[in-house]
């Protein structure tokens, strides 16, 4: 019995000691300490920057050269990749065969014209005899019918001559415009089929175009830029990585309609290309100068946090408490970024130490006290 009482008293004593320690520990913890951070005032400035769009270099005029007659290639009169002039002879296809066909068609026309002359004389003779009532009417009718048939034969022969003459001209392929011709798809002796076989491709290269897609929300802006553009305007440039093309372009056209699937409209720029630095098919970045008429809010990019594709900044409020503010961002300029919506000039945001923050955290801009340092 004595042992049990002593044990109970011991338990009560221990409980009192633990309770006192817990209360003391709670008094020592108190509110969480303020988190040291660096803050900056939100400022606005006249931001001048370039909007960027992926673009593709295309020829202003380009066409495939196809065989218009069937036969064998008998001549190639250019070097691959050479400059050619409008009307310059490029290919010939079975010229001797088509020339022979033409001569035969002309000869056939002469024969039919001779037959028509004979039929005309027969008809005239029978009509004279008919006036004297010296021939049967049936013979006169036969003569007239033979004359009409001869005339139709002449018309058919003339049409055949025109068709064969066209084939003779089609047997020689000429450049439809001045430009650069590519690598030939056929060689001498290759059999080609009219309307199917592609012989080559020819395109213009100076000036040259750049196509890129513009969001439908920007159609009005680009229409205004097209109306306001002037010679040597620096609004439009193109880049290849870090290399900037030295010459400026201008808007050639804005397509007739917005693509309903993508919500974009094709826009075409034109650039001088005297030195052939630009080749059709190249990918490039279109840079469009954007000089905002109103001041823009610009903050350091390091102040931004991203969550599930949305962007936030910690804004300092009353009692040095921070809250997350959702932002709508625009163009990044160096280490800064333009904020389209979410912040106002004069507000304070956290730019360093954001990794330690949470919603409602208390911050301090004083440097953290080093361990062992004495307070003054």
Phi, psi and omega in degrees: 000318179298321181296319181294318180295317179296324180292320178296319178296323178296318179296317180297320180295317180296319179298320179294320179296316180295322179295319179294320179295318180297318179296320179295322181293320178296322178295326181287326183292300180061201179289153179295148181291155177292143183270124180287130180217174173245131181241159176221153174282140176286129182238157175239148182209167176278101185273125175244121185207178180246128167281143184240141180221140173289135182226166178229134179278130181226157176280143177292327179222124182211138179211151174272138175266118180243150176293134178257355174225158179266138179161200180253141176291123182251352180195140174233126193239036178207168173258141180305134178079009184276162172280134179233156181253155179302131180087354181292137179290133183243313182224155168230142183232112176044052184296320181298318180297313183288329174294319178296319178298324179292316179298321179294320179295320179295318179297319178297323178296320179296320178297315181294325177292324177294316177299323179293322178297318178297316179296326178294316180295320179297317181295319179297317181296317181293327178291324176295317178294327180293328178296330180266005180059038185251010181212152181289146179300328181298322179294323178295317179297319178299319181295319179295320179294321178295323179294316179298320179295322179295321178296320179294323178296322178295316178300317179296320179295321178295318178297322179294321177299316180297320180295316180292324177298321178296319178297325177298316179291323179291339179290346175249117180267125180242162180289126180286339177201167179283137181177204179247131180261148183273199178280130183297137178273351180228163177233170178301133181094352179290136176277129182238155181242132183303129176079355183241313186286124175273123181273318186190178175229136179237141182212157174275153181225359178209108002285171180231158187248159173229122179259138175209158184263137180241135177298145183300336177291342183257006182300315181299317180301313182289331175295320177294320178297322179295320180289328186267355186293147182230164177302140180063025177292133183265016183294322187245123173224169176229153183225151174236093188068237178269357182268126181259129177295132190289344184253151182264155180246180178217157180287123177271318179196157169242128187305163188287337187208156176279138176289116184293340181279324183253344182070023181237164178230140182284133176237141183238128173256157177236133181235143170296148183215050185299325184263009178055037177284338182254133180237140179304137180099347180290146173266143183212173175247120178276127180247120183247118181298128180239100179256100185292136179286336178249159178291147181244148176281125182234129179229162175295139181295333181291348178278355185268137169242148182242134177222114178053044176081002177247154189244142184222162170221151177271119181256134181278127179246204180296150179058027178059028174268143182254152175223147179282134179239124179288137184238152170250115187263158177236229188279139173274131180238100183063237179269000180250169178216146179275134178255116181282329182202144176124338180227153177236153179300136179100340176289159180251137178231156177275130180246343176220142181091011184291340182292342181262002187264159171216171180300127178084003180294148176267134183241162174222146178263001177285144178296144180298142181282133181286144178303135178088353181283144180265140177286141179264000000 
